[in-house]
Amino acid sequence: MIRYIRRAAALCLLLLAALLVNAARVMLVEAEELDANPANRRNAIVRWAEPRGAIVVDGEPVTGSRDSGQQLRWERTYLRGPLYAPVTGYASQTYGTTLVEHAEDALLAGTDPALAPLPLWNDLTRGRSPGGDVVTTIRAPLQEAAYRGLGGKRGAVVALEPSSGRILALVSSPSYEPGVLSGTGPDVKDAWTRLTTSPNQPMLNRALRQTYPPGSTFKIVTAAAALDAGVVRDVDAPTDTPDPFVLPGTRQVLPNEARGCEDASLAYALQWSCNTVMAGLGVEVGLAGMVEAAERFGFGDPALRVPSWVAVSNFDRDMSPDQLALSSIGQFNTTATPLQMAMVAAAVANTGEIARPYLIERTTTSGGTTVDRTPRRSHRQAMNPSTALQLQRLMVRAVDEGTGGNAAIPGARVGGKTGTAQHGLGNTGTPYAWFIAWAQAEDSARPAVAVAVVVEDAEASRTDISGGGSAAPIARDVMREALRLEAEARTAGAPGAGGGRDEDAAPARPAVPRGAPGAGPRAVSPTRRP
């Protein structure tokens, strides 16, 4: 009898050992695969069991959380969702995250180890910190002016602080309400289908991820290349450029919209946007010189993050002379994001240096303690400082006496460049209206803001578009707000317009009543704790 008991005990011991081995195998070998299995809802349940941290603009949260009472408990809400969607992106229980919601997902969700009170604390306690907050560089008055200026037309606006690289406004139009994607169920799927199949592509971030032919705004790059290479030594001297100008190696004539472009100086060519002069200068600089100049401004850079990824702006490295001539006036295969063209304007404003653009000022714990702060970094030296100073003067002349008059601001020094980008089969599409500019208060030591505006469906004649009729007024309104904020900050003895509210204290979180204007159908108080 004892023998049978011993055998049974040995069998039980063997089964126990097998059970322990299998448990170890599951925990150590298969855990990662099981965690990633789409059928495993545990991760999603844990992920949405607590409210997310806030994304903050000008000291005020523009995101919140709503207790859905469902298994995936806390849904994301957005205050003035369409206005800030190109900044925040969306955080969806069904479709994941984008933009800042994606780039700072770990911190917002509370899983970032930097939020723990001690190293490895969350691993040891198997706990989770409250979601942290992300303080952006966006200034609300500039964002609102850009959004209002576009008025629902397809296009984008980017505003930078040239000296620091802070992104002060980032608008893409038409926009969408990200809150409709927050939860689960048929309503969310219907909203996704509607948004992703719309011909207007409201979910496309045109400011960061759409490239356009930059048209005549690219002439600033060509002018910088010609001055740096010594092809032009006197901006007021004739350039010996014929009009009509025949593209090299072809019989195709390059037209001018402006008059008086024959043998015009570089100063006149930028003031009135002479295609022939700038195309001829591009050919004279040569392919290698133009490629090098474009890359100094950031064209061809696949590594730019703000922190979301940015589409690569293009300037071809292999072209025939006629293609180079067209590329030098922002046509052929030359393409750029609005952010890239804002960087071009910022380079001129900042004496040739491009500060690395960034969208996140700092991140904090839920209590307001700073976790990380984005430092100012130099991104590129786009041109010689002396070249930038000459281009500043020429861009000011283009606003004061040339094609950019609609961007003029009384009491401020404004430099700008209009652009008309042809596209479509045989260039038959309505031209894209471009305007890049920078503005400096008369009593300020440096420019406060650099702006790029593109309008896809400009409702104006081609002449008005090329004269700054559609894009320049939007840029003017954004720059005016930047100058106003700078003046207010200077009066108060605070930093300039770019920094926003940069205190280390926790950001203010005033309650927003349900159904408040602009809050959207799901918006509730942004306070995250129940």
C-alpha positions as CSV (number, residue, x, y, z in Angstrom):
1,M,0.0,0.0,0.0
2,I,2.8,2.4,0.9
3,R,4.4,1.6,-2.5
4,Y,1.3,2.8,-4.3
5,I,1.2,6.0,-2.2
6,R,4.9,6.7,-3.0
7,R,4.2,6.2,-6.7
8,A,1.2,8.5,-6.6
9,A,3.3,11.1,-4.7
10,A,6.0,10.9,-7.3
11,L,3.5,11.3,-10.1
12,C,2.0,14.4,-8.3
13,L,5.5,15.8,-7.8
14,L,6.3,15.2,-11.5
15,L,3.0,16.9,-12.5
16,L,3.8,19.8,-10.2
17,A,7.2,20.2,-11.7
18,A,5.8,20.1,-15.2
19,L,3.2,22.8,-14.1
20,L,6.0,25.0,-12.8
21,V,8.1,24.5,-15.9
22,N,5.1,25.4,-18.1
23,A,4.3,28.5,-16.0
24,A,7.9,29.6,-16.3
25,R,7.8,29.0,-20.0
26,V,4.6,31.1,-20.3
27,M,6.0,33.9,-18.2
28,L,9.5,34.0,-19.5
29,V,9.3,32.7,-23.1
30,E,5.8,33.4,-24.4
31,A,4.9,36.4,-22.3
32,E,5.8,39.0,-25.0
33,E,4.0,37.1,-27.7
34,L,0.9,36.7,-25.5
35,D,0.9,40.4,-24.6
36,A,1.0,41.3,-28.3
37,N,-1.8,38.9,-29.2
38,P,-4.8,40.9,-30.5
39,A,-7.2,38.7,-28.6
40,N,-5.6,39.7,-25.3
41,R,-7.7,42.6,-24.0
42,R,-5.9,42.8,-20.7
43,N,-3.4,45.4,-22.0
44,A,-6.1,47.6,-23.4
45,I,-8.1,47.3,-20.2
46,V,-5.1,48.4,-18.1
47,R,-4.2,51.1,-20.6
48,W,-7.6,52.8,-20.4
49,A,-8.2,52.1,-16.7
50,E,-6.9,55.6,-15.7
51,P,-7.3,59.0,-17.2
52,R,-4.6,60.2,-19.5
53,G,-2.5,63.3,-18.8
54,A,-3.2,66.6,-20.3
55,I,-1.8,68.4,-23.4
56,V,-1.5,72.0,-22.4
57,V,-1.6,75.2,-24.6
58,D,-0.9,78.5,-22.9
59,G,-1.3,77.1,-19.5
60,E,-4.7,75.6,-20.2
61,P,-5.4,71.9,-21.0
62,V,-6.9,71.2,-24.4
63,T,-7.6,67.5,-23.6
64,G,-9.4,65.7,-20.9
65,S,-10.9,62.3,-20.1
66,R,-14.5,60.9,-19.7
67,D,-15.6,58.0,-17.6
68,S,-17.5,55.8,-20.2
69,G,-18.5,53.2,-17.6
70,Q,-17.4,50.5,-20.1
71,Q,-14.6,47.9,-19.8
72,L,-12.2,50.3,-21.5
73,R,-13.1,52.9,-18.9
74,W,-11.6,56.3,-19.7
75,E,-12.1,57.9,-23.1
76,R,-10.2,60.9,-24.4
77,T,-12.0,64.2,-24.8
78,Y,-10.8,67.4,-26.6
79,L,-11.5,71.0,-26.0
80,R,-11.8,72.9,-29.4
81,G,-10.7,69.7,-31.1
82,P,-10.6,70.9,-34.7
83,L,-8.4,73.9,-33.7
84,Y,-5.8,71.8,-32.0
85,A,-6.1,68.4,-33.8
86,P,-3.0,69.1,-36.0
87,V,-1.0,69.4,-32.7
88,T,-2.6,66.8,-30.4
89,G,-3.6,64.2,-32.9
90,Y,-6.0,61.6,-31.4
91,A,-5.9,58.9,-28.8
92,S,-8.4,56.2,-29.8
93,Q,-9.3,53.0,-28.0
94,T,-9.9,51.6,-31.5
95,Y,-7.3,53.2,-33.8
96,G,-4.4,54.0,-31.6
97,T,-2.6,57.4,-31.3
98,T,-1.1,60.0,-33.5
99,L,1.1,63.2,-33.3
100,V,1.7,64.4,-29.7
101,E,-0.7,61.8,-28.3
102,H,1.6,59.2,-29.9
103,A,5.0,60.8,-29.4
104,E,4.4,61.3,-25.7
105,D,2.0,58.3,-25.2
106,A,4.0,56.7,-22.4
107,L,4.1,59.8,-20.3
108,L,0.5,60.7,-20.9
109,A,-0.6,57.1,-20.1
110,G,1.5,57.1,-16.9
111,T,3.8,54.2,-18.0
112,D,6.9,56.3,-18.5
113,P,9.6,55.2,-15.9
114,A,10.5,58.9,-15.4
115,L,7.2,59.5,-13.7
116,A,8.0,57.0,-10.9
117,P,9.1,58.4,-7.5
118,L,12.1,56.0,-7.5
119,P,13.9,54.0,-10.2
120,L,12.2,50.6,-10.9
121,W,9.4,51.6,-8.4
122,N,6.6,50.7,-10.8
123,D,8.2,47.4,-11.6
124,L,8.6,46.4,-8.0
125,T,5.1,47.6,-6.9
126,R,3.5,46.5,-10.2
127,G,1.8,49.9,-10.0
128,R,1.4,52.8,-12.4
129,S,1.9,56.5,-12.0
130,P,-0.8,59.0,-12.8
131,G,-0.4,60.3,-16.4
132,G,1.9,63.2,-16.9
133,D,1.2,66.5,-18.7
134,V,2.7,67.8,-22.0
135,V,3.2,71.6,-22.2
136,T,3.4,72.7,-25.8
137,T,5.0,75.7,-27.4
138,I,1.8,76.7,-29.2
139,R,0.4,80.2,-28.5
140,A,-3.4,80.2,-28.6
141,P,-3.9,83.6,-30.2
142,L,-1.6,82.7,-33.1
143,Q,-3.3,79.3,-33.5
144,E,-6.7,80.9,-33.6
145,A,-5.7,83.6,-36.1
146,A,-4.2,81.0,-38.5
147,Y,-7.3,78.8,-38.2
148,R,-9.7,81.7,-38.7
149,G,-7.6,83.0,-41.7
150,L,-7.8,79.7,-43.5
151,G,-11.5,79.6,-42.9
152,G,-11.9,75.9,-43.8
153,K,-10.0,76.1,-47.1
154,R,-7.5,73.4,-47.8
155,G,-4.1,74.6,-46.6
156,A,-1.8,75.0,-43.7
157,V,0.0,77.6,-41.5
158,V,3.2,77.2,-39.5
159,A,4.6,79.9,-37.2
160,L,8.0,79.7,-35.6
161,E,10.0,81.8,-33.2
162,P,13.2,82.2,-35.3
163,S,15.7,82.6,-32.4
164,S,14.6,79.4,-30.5
165,G,12.7,77.1,-33.0
166,R,9.6,77.1,-30.9
167,I,6.5,76.3,-33.0
168,L,4.0,79.0,-32.1
169,A,1.2,77.9,-34.4
170,L,0.5,74.7,-36.4
171,V,-2.7,74.6,-38.3
172,S,-4.0,72.3,-41.0
173,S,-7.3,72.9,-42.7
174,P,-9.9,71.4,-43.1
175,S,-9.6,69.8,-39.7
176,Y,-11.7,67.3,-37.7
177,E,-13.0,66.5,-34.3
178,P,-10.6,63.9,-32.8
179,G,-13.0,63.1,-29.9
180,V,-15.3,61.2,-32.3
181,L,-12.6,58.5,-32.6
182,S,-11.9,58.2,-28.8
183,G,-14.0,55.2,-27.9
184,T,-15.2,51.9,-29.5
185,G,-18.3,50.8,-31.3
186,P,-20.1,51.4,-34.5
187,D,-20.3,55.2,-34.1
188,V,-16.5,55.3,-33.9
189,K,-16.1,53.1,-37.0
190,D,-18.6,55.2,-38.9
191,A,-16.7,58.3,-38.0
192,W,-13.4,56.7,-39.1
193,T,-14.8,55.7,-42.4
194,R,-16.3,59.2,-43.0
195,L,-13.0,60.9,-42.2
196,T,-10.7,58.6,-44.0
197,T,-12.8,58.6,-47.2
198,S,-13.5,62.3,-47.4
199,P,-12.0,63.9,-50.5
200,N,-10.9,66.9,-48.4
201,Q,-8.7,64.6,-46.3
202,P,-9.3,66.3,-42.9
203,M,-7.0,63.9,-41.1
204,L,-4.0,64.8,-43.2
205,N,-1.7,67.0,-41.3
206,R,-0.8,69.4,-44.2
207,A,1.6,71.4,-42.1
208,L,3.9,68.5,-41.4
209,R,3.1,65.7,-43.8
210,Q,2.0,67.2,-47.1
211,T,4.6,68.5,-49.5
212,Y,3.8,71.1,-52.2
213,P,5.7,72.8,-55.0
214,P,6.9,75.9,-53.1
215,G,6.8,78.1,-56.2
216,S,8.4,81.5,-55.9
217,T,8.9,81.3,-52.1
218,F,11.9,79.0,-53.0
219,K,13.6,81.9,-54.7
220,I,14.8,82.9,-51.2
221,V,16.9,79.7,-51.3
222,T,18.1,80.4,-54.8
223,A,19.0,83.9,-53.8
224,A,21.0,82.7,-50.8
225,A,22.8,80.2,-53.0
226,A,23.8,82.9,-55.5
227,L,25.0,85.3,-52.8
228,D,27.0,82.6,-50.9
229,A,28.6,81.3,-54.1
230,G,29.6,84.8,-55.2
231,V,27.5,84.6,-58.4
232,V,25.8,87.8,-57.2
233,R,28.0,90.3,-55.4
234,D,25.9,93.4,-55.7
235,V,22.1,92.8,-55.2
236,D,21.3,96.0,-57.1
237,A,23.5,95.3,-60.2
238,P,21.9,94.0,-63.4
239,T,22.1,90.2,-63.8
240,D,22.4,90.1,-67.6
241,T,19.3,87.9,-67.9
242,P,17.3,88.0,-71.1
243,D,13.5,88.2,-71.2
244,P,12.2,86.1,-72.8
245,F,14.4,83.4,-71.3
246,V,14.7,80.1,-73.1
247,L,15.3,77.1,-70.8
248,P,18.8,75.7,-71.5
249,G,18.8,72.9,-74.1
250,T,15.2,73.4,-75.1
251,R,13.0,75.8,-77.1
252,Q,10.7,76.4,-74.1
253,V,10.3,80.0,-73.1
254,L,10.0,80.7,-69.3
255,P,7.4,83.5,-68.8
256,N,7.3,86.2,-66.2
257,E,4.2,87.5,-64.5
258,A,6.1,90.7,-63.7
259,R,7.3,93.4,-66.0
260,G,10.8,94.9,-66.2
261,C,12.6,91.6,-65.6
262,E,15.1,91.8,-68.4
263,D,18.6,92.2,-67.0
264,A,16.9,92.9,-63.6
265,S,18.9,93.0,-60.4
266,L,18.5,90.3,-57.7
267,A,16.8,93.0,-55.6
268,Y,14.2,93.8,-58.3
269,A,13.7,90.0,-59.0
270,L,12.8,89.3,-55.4
271,Q,10.7,92.4,-55.1
272,W,8.6,91.6,-58.2
273,S,9.2,87.8,-58.4
274,C,11.0,87.6,-61.8
275,N,11.1,83.9,-62.9
276,T,13.7,84.5,-65.6
277,V,16.3,86.1,-63.3
278,M,16.0,83.5,-60.5
279,A,16.0,80.6,-63.0
280,G,19.1,82.0,-64.7
281,L,20.9,82.4,-61.3
282,G,20.1,78.8,-60.4
283,V,21.7,77.6,-63.6
284,E,24.7,79.8,-63.0
285,V,25.2,78.5,-59.4
286,G,25.1,75.0,-60.8
287,L,23.5,71.7,-59.8
288,A,26.0,70.9,-57.0
289,G,25.8,74.4,-55.5
290,M,22.0,74.5,-55.6
291,V,21.7,71.0,-54.0
292,E,24.1,72.0,-51.3
293,A,22.2,75.2,-50.6
294,A,18.8,73.4,-50.5
295,E,20.2,70.8,-48.1
296,R,21.6,73.5,-45.8
297,F,18.0,74.8,-45.4
298,G,16.8,71.3,-44.6
299,F,15.6,69.9,-47.9
300,G,16.2,66.1,-48.1
301,D,16.4,65.6,-44.3
302,P,14.6,62.5,-43.3
303,A,15.4,62.8,-39.6
304,L,13.5,65.9,-38.6
305,R,11.1,65.3,-35.7
306,V,9.1,68.0,-33.8
307,P,8.6,65.3,-32.1
308,S,6.2,63.9,-34.7
309,W,7.8,62.9,-37.9
310,V,7.9,65.3,-40.8
311,A,7.6,64.6,-44.5
312,V,10.9,65.0,-46.4
313,S,11.1,68.2,-48.6
314,N,12.7,67.5,-51.9
315,F,15.2,69.1,-54.2
316,D,16.4,66.7,-56.9
317,R,20.1,65.8,-56.9
318,D,20.2,64.8,-60.6
319,M,18.8,67.2,-63.1
320,S,19.4,68.6,-66.6
321,P,20.0,72.4,-66.9
322,D,16.4,73.1,-67.9
323,Q,15.1,71.1,-65.0
324,L,17.5,72.9,-62.7
325,A,16.2,76.3,-63.9
326,L,12.6,75.2,-63.1
327,S,13.6,73.8,-59.8
328,S,15.3,77.0,-58.9
329,I,12.0,78.8,-59.0
330,G,10.2,76.1,-56.9
331,Q,8.8,74.1,-59.7
332,F,9.6,70.8,-61.5
333,N,10.2,68.2,-58.7
334,T,10.9,70.6,-55.9
335,T,8.5,70.1,-53.0
336,A,8.3,71.4,-49.4
337,T,6.2,71.1,-46.3
338,P,4.9,74.3,-44.8
339,L,7.2,73.7,-41.8
340,Q,10.2,73.6,-44.2
341,M,9.2,76.9,-45.7
342,A,8.7,78.5,-42.3
343,M,12.3,77.3,-41.6
344,V,13.4,79.1,-44.7
345,A,11.9,82.4,-43.5
346,A,13.2,81.8,-40.0
347,A,16.8,81.3,-41.4
348,V,16.6,84.8,-43.0
349,A,15.2,86.3,-39.8
350,N,17.8,84.6,-37.6
351,T,20.9,85.8,-39.5
352,G,21.3,82.5,-41.4
353,E,20.9,80.0,-38.5
354,I,18.0,77.6,-38.3
355,A,17.1,76.7,-34.7
356,R,15.8,73.2,-34.5
357,P,12.0,73.4,-34.5
358,Y,10.1,71.8,-31.6
359,L,6.5,71.6,-30.4
360,I,6.9,70.4,-26.7
361,E,8.3,72.9,-24.2
362,R,8.4,70.5,-21.3
363,T,6.8,67.5,-19.7
364,T,5.6,67.3,-16.1
365,T,4.2,64.9,-13.6
366,S,0.5,65.2,-12.7
367,G,1.6,67.4,-9.8
368,G,3.4,69.8,-12.1
369,T,7.1,68.8,-11.4
370,T,9.1,69.1,-14.5
371,V,10.2,65.7,-16.0
372,D,12.0,66.9,-19.1
373,R,12.5,70.2,-20.9
374,T,13.3,70.7,-24.6
375,P,16.5,72.7,-25.0
376,R,17.3,75.1,-27.8
377,R,19.4,73.4,-30.4
378,S,21.0,74.8,-33.5
379,H,19.8,72.8,-36.5
380,R,21.6,74.2,-39.5
381,Q,23.5,77.2,-40.7
382,A,21.6,77.8,-43.9
383,M,23.7,80.8,-45.2
384,N,26.3,83.3,-44.2
385,P,25.1,85.9,-41.8
386,S,25.9,88.7,-44.3
387,T,23.8,86.9,-46.9
388,A,20.9,86.7,-44.4
389,L,21.2,90.5,-43.7
390,Q,21.0,91.3,-47.4
391,L,18.0,89.0,-47.8
392,Q,16.3,90.6,-44.8
393,R,16.5,94.0,-46.6
394,L,15.2,92.5,-49.9
395,M,12.3,90.8,-48.2
396,V,11.3,94.0,-46.5
397,R,11.4,95.8,-49.8
398,A,9.1,93.0,-51.3
399,V,6.5,93.9,-48.6
400,D,7.0,97.7,-48.6
401,E,7.2,98.2,-52.3
402,G,6.5,94.9,-54.1
403,T,4.3,91.8,-54.3
404,G,3.9,91.3,-50.5
405,G,2.1,94.5,-49.6
406,N,-0.8,92.7,-48.1
407,A,1.4,91.5,-45.2
408,A,2.5,95.0,-44.1
409,I,2.0,95.8,-40.4
410,P,2.1,99.4,-39.3
411,G,4.9,100.0,-36.7
412,A,6.7,96.8,-37.6
413,R,9.5,95.6,-39.9
414,V,8.0,92.8,-42.1
415,G,9.9,90.8,-44.7
416,G,8.1,88.5,-47.0
417,K,8.0,86.6,-50.3
418,T,4.9,85.5,-52.3
419,G,4.7,82.3,-54.2
420,T,2.4,80.8,-56.9
421,A,3.0,77.1,-57.3
422,Q,1.6,75.6,-60.5
423,H,0.5,71.9,-60.5
424,G,-1.7,69.4,-62.1
425,L,-1.7,68.0,-65.6
426,G,-0.1,70.7,-67.8
427,N,-0.1,73.1,-64.8
428,T,-3.9,73.5,-65.3
429,G,-4.8,73.2,-61.6
430,T,-5.6,76.3,-59.5
431,P,-2.2,77.5,-58.3
432,Y,-1.3,77.0,-54.7
433,A,-1.0,80.4,-53.0
434,W,2.2,80.6,-50.8
435,F,3.5,83.3,-48.5
436,I,6.5,83.2,-46.2
437,A,7.4,86.1,-43.9
438,W,8.9,87.3,-40.7
439,A,8.1,90.3,-38.5
440,Q,10.1,92.4,-36.0
441,A,8.8,95.1,-33.8
442,E,10.4,98.5,-34.2
443,D,11.7,98.5,-30.6
444,S,12.8,94.9,-30.6
445,A,16.3,93.6,-31.2
446,R,15.2,90.6,-33.2
447,P,12.3,89.2,-35.2
448,A,9.5,87.7,-33.1
449,V,8.0,85.3,-35.6
450,A,8.5,83.6,-39.0
451,V,5.4,82.2,-40.8
452,A,4.6,80.1,-43.8
453,V,1.1,79.9,-45.3
454,V,-0.1,77.8,-48.2
455,V,-3.7,77.8,-49.5
456,E,-4.6,75.0,-51.9
457,D,-8.0,76.2,-53.1
458,A,-7.5,80.0,-53.2
459,E,-10.6,81.7,-54.4
460,A,-8.9,84.4,-56.5
461,S,-7.5,85.1,-59.9
462,R,-4.0,83.9,-60.6
463,T,-2.7,87.5,-60.6
464,D,-4.1,88.0,-57.1
465,I,-2.7,84.7,-55.8
466,S,0.8,85.6,-57.1
467,G,0.5,89.0,-55.6
468,G,-0.2,87.7,-52.1
469,G,-4.0,88.1,-52.2
470,S,-4.8,84.8,-50.5
471,A,-2.0,83.8,-48.2
472,A,-0.4,87.1,-47.2
473,P,-3.3,88.4,-45.2
474,I,-3.3,85.2,-43.1
475,A,0.4,85.6,-42.4
476,R,-0.1,89.2,-41.5
477,D,-2.8,88.4,-38.9
478,V,-0.6,85.6,-37.3
479,M,2.4,87.9,-37.2
480,R,0.3,90.7,-35.7
481,E,-0.7,88.4,-32.8
482,A,2.9,87.4,-32.2
483,L,4.0,91.0,-32.1
484,R,1.2,91.9,-29.7
485,L,2.1,89.0,-27.3
486,E,5.8,90.0,-27.5
487,A,4.8,93.6,-26.6
488,E,2.7,92.4,-23.7
489,A,5.4,90.1,-22.4
490,R,8.0,92.9,-22.7
491,T,5.8,95.3,-20.7
492,A,5.3,92.7,-18.0
493,G,9.1,92.0,-17.9
494,A,8.6,88.4,-19.1
495,P,10.2,86.4,-21.9
496,G,9.0,86.9,-25.5
497,A,6.1,85.5,-27.4
498,G,7.6,82.1,-28.1
499,G,7.9,80.7,-24.6
500,G,4.3,80.8,-23.5
501,R,3.7,80.2,-19.8
502,D,6.9,78.5,-18.8
503,E,6.6,78.2,-15.0
504,D,7.4,75.0,-13.3
505,A,4.1,75.1,-11.4
506,A,1.3,72.7,-12.5
507,P,-0.7,74.0,-15.4
508,A,-4.1,75.5,-14.6
509,R,-7.0,73.2,-15.2
510,P,-10.2,75.2,-15.0
511,A,-13.4,73.2,-15.4
512,V,-15.1,73.3,-18.8
513,P,-18.8,72.8,-18.5
514,R,-20.4,70.1,-20.7
515,G,-21.4,71.5,-24.0
516,A,-19.2,74.6,-23.7
517,P,-18.5,76.4,-27.0
518,G,-16.0,74.6,-29.1
519,A,-15.8,71.7,-26.7
520,G,-17.5,69.2,-29.0
521,P,-20.1,66.7,-28.1
522,R,-17.9,64.7,-25.7
523,A,-16.0,67.4,-23.9
524,V,-16.3,67.6,-20.2
525,S,-14.1,69.0,-17.5
526,P,-10.5,68.4,-18.4
527,T,-9.8,67.4,-14.8
528,R,-8.4,63.9,-15.1
529,R,-9.2,62.4,-11.7
530,P,-12.6,61.1,-10.9
